[in-house]
Amino acid sequence: VGWAAHASDRTIGLDSTSFGYGGTAMTSTNRKFAKYGEEYHRMPGAVVTCLLDRRDPDTETISFCLNGRDSGVAFHLPAELAGVPLFPAVCGKEAWCADLQSKDLAFPQEGYRLLSEALNSCDAVVDPLVLGLCPRDADDGVVVSEDGSHATCQPVTSSKWSGVRGCPGVLCGRYQFEVEVEGSCLLRIGWSSSKSKRVIGNDARSFGYGGTGKKSTGGQYSDYGEQFQGKIGSVVSCLIDRRDPGCQTISYSIDGRSLGEAFQVPAELSDTPLFPAVCGKGEWAAQCHFSDLRFPEDGYRALSESLAAREAVAMSGPVASRDAPKGMPVVHGLSKSSGWVQSTRTRDPRSELEALAKAGATPVDGVHPGSRVVLHVNGGPWQGWYTCEVVSTDPMGCYLKHESDGFTENVPWAFLSGGKYTMELLPDRAAEESTAQASASVSGELATTSRGDLCGSDGDDASGLLRLGRLRVHSDLGAGLTLVACELGYFVSRIDEPGQPELRRGDVIVAIGGNMLLGLDEDGVEACFGMAFAEGCVFVAGSYLSLRRRPFSEVRSKAELLLSESTKLAPCEHETALASGATALVRSISDQLMFHAGLLRKSRLLLDIVSGQAGLELSTCQAGYTVDKILARPGQPELREGDTIVAIGGKLLVGLEDEEVEYRFAESLCNGVELVTAPFAELIRRPFELVQHEISAFMAESSISMSKLQRTVTH
């Protein structure tokens, strides 16, 4: 009788991961037998108590008692088994019978708890695999060995990327694991959250270092370290340092040579466990070491020790549970043509409800505080699904709190019909009670929020989240603002001449000239802003990152309060009425969107008539293909090194995974195909969602007349 790891032989004592005490008074492990205790062979009714002490990772022991008599320590567990779960085990020779008890013990031992209590106290796991690559958390085509140390992939297509995630997930401390390169395959290795895609580096919750000498996170690729593709036998060490919540880092080394810091973990992931992960392109194979490291780094412990040190978590629950729960789709309007304002004379509520019922959907009116929803983010670095609680709602949108990490955000209803977000309403758990409680809670919270909590004191612009200001509009230069519509109004992406002393880059304008921009769709934001656009016009603005964590209703009430106090502002010397400035408005618009500033441009791709090649060295990024080098033949007179190809042949490359970028590019590749490009240096200065929006707008604008283009310019 004794204890054994999941991967050990069922005849315990024959390998190094099982430990047994036999009836002939012998202990055994790894086929080594030693005299111990008393014989209990041919003693019907004898009770053997198996004791396991794993309180200290450095001194874990196994002991036994016979009929209550302590026989002393039988085994000291080796360090490589720290964190590896050991299960109760029994084996015997020829015919045998045994009765096992995990509670109501005949001889309870002082200081030891019942095995039946281990799960409830989180000292044990049901799943045997808590260390290594997880076969249940692998993409199609990836095969993982039984002990979780080796993975191979045979994908359907040679260009497909596939990955696998392992466990445990590190929360604090300094740990490392190693990956040994096999063959000439292309690998990317690193760390990811359980919400991340298995092809790491393409979203903001995963971090990867690839064989081509590139590091990536959030779909952003940059040079790092050295290439290891094809270096058979090389060992890449993945190191994570999470000792300081304010400065968590990820670094790598090859064959013991440090490559330096690769990533700083964002603050929003400081409490999120990060799991080991491996992915590759086409056919690949990788051997992982989570203990018995080939190149241990000073100050770092093997990943196998993290669970025992209580600095990591095992993978919780089956991976199948990570599929998004199903609910009723939430829709805003019944078609893409639905405008912001609908005429009551042409609207038919009965037909709308019938259409909703036929589609099995619910209107936004059916989402109430206290409801649970699944929010699907369909693009960008945070792509994925999130289970959220609805904190509050209003006619413009809803305020959500993520159940996984407590993150809060506003989602305008208008965004649900734009393709970026979709939402499903989950079946309520005691919905009637929770709705009333949540509504009362939110109302009480808003009622007790003082003006200083959000707006700050008069004149204290630095400490307040919302503030009043006046717009500066030059007769020739315009406002000099690059503005992009968002859920809170107009996001200030850039400020040029003549300058705006009362605005900062990263602000959002939530109201202007008495008109609220909060929660409007893009057309509504542009229309309201254009109506009020004039020298000296009063606006309400604040930090976008701070305001997006507040409920819409709270931001709106504070903005309205500030607008009501706008008469206290000193009158502007050149303030004029909108009617008298209509002509000046058209003349002074500052067209600072990327395509109006000439940053987005069209060109033609040339192919060599002999080889059929474009003579380009390209690397993928979140916006498409970046031009790293242009060869002399055939030459590309309309391209520059450092450009990013964001579309080809009318097909967008923005926000796609590497393999999809490759597929779309190859599918459209031909001599003279039309490209849309922009300087990579300019793209990375802008938020990804805004870049994606501007490129889509540029593609759409290209197909309409110039008069339409002039009419819909952004201010």
Secondary structure as UniProt FT lines:
FT   STRAND          2..4
FT   TURN            6..7
FT   TURN            12..13
FT   TURN            16..17
FT   STRAND          18..22
FT   TURN            23..25
FT   STRAND          26..29
FT   TURN            30..31
FT   STRAND          32..35
FT   TURN            41..42
FT   TURN            44..45
FT   STRAND          48..53
FT   TURN            57..58
FT   STRAND          61..66
FT   TURN            67..68
FT   STRAND          69..76
FT   HELIX           79..81
FT   TURN            82..83
FT   STRAND          87..89
FT   TURN            110..111
FT   HELIX           115..117
FT   TURN            118..122
FT   STRAND          132..138
FT   TURN            140..141
FT   STRAND          142..144
FT   TURN            146..147
FT   STRAND          150..153
FT   TURN            158..159
FT   STRAND          161..167
FT   STRAND          169..170
FT   STRAND          174..181
FT   TURN            183..184
FT   STRAND          186..192
FT   TURN            194..195
FT   TURN            200..201
FT   TURN            204..205
FT   STRAND          206..210
FT   TURN            211..212
FT   STRAND          214..217
FT   TURN            218..219
FT   STRAND          220..223
FT   TURN            229..230
FT   TURN            232..233
FT   STRAND          235..241
FT   TURN            245..246
FT   STRAND          249..254
FT   TURN            255..256
FT   STRAND          257..264
FT   HELIX           267..269
FT   TURN            270..271
FT   STRAND          274..281
FT   STRAND          284..289
FT   TURN            298..299
FT   STRAND          301..302
FT   HELIX           303..305
FT   TURN            306..310
FT   STRAND          312..313
FT   HELIX           319..322
FT   STRAND          328..331
FT   TURN            336..337
FT   TURN            344..346
FT   HELIX           349..359
FT   STRAND          362..363
FT   HELIX           364..366
FT   TURN            369..370
FT   STRAND          372..377
FT   TURN            381..382
FT   STRAND          384..394
FT   TURN            395..396
FT   STRAND          397..402
FT   TURN            403..405
FT   STRAND          408..412
FT   HELIX           413..417
FT   STRAND          421..425
FT   HELIX           431..448
FT   HELIX           451..454
FT   TURN            458..459
FT   TURN            461..463
FT   STRAND          467..470
FT   TURN            475..477
FT   STRAND          481..486
FT   TURN            487..488
FT   STRAND          489..495
FT   TURN            497..498
FT   TURN            501..502
FT   TURN            505..506
FT   STRAND          507..512
FT   TURN            513..514
FT   STRAND          515..516
FT   TURN            518..519
FT   HELIX           522..532
FT   TURN            535..536
FT   STRAND          538..543
FT   HELIX           544..547
FT   TURN            548..549
FT   HELIX           552..564
FT   HELIX           566..568
FT   TURN            573..574
FT   HELIX           579..581
FT   HELIX           582..588
FT   TURN            594..598
FT   STRAND          601..604
FT   TURN            609..611
FT   STRAND          616..621
FT   TURN            622..623
FT   STRAND          624..630
FT   TURN            637..638
FT   TURN            641..642
FT   STRAND          643..648
FT   TURN            649..650
FT   STRAND          651..652
FT   TURN            654..655
FT   HELIX           658..668
FT   TURN            671..672
FT   STRAND          674..679
FT   HELIX           680..683
FT   TURN            684..685
FT   HELIX           688..701
FT   TURN            702..703
FT   HELIX           706..711
//
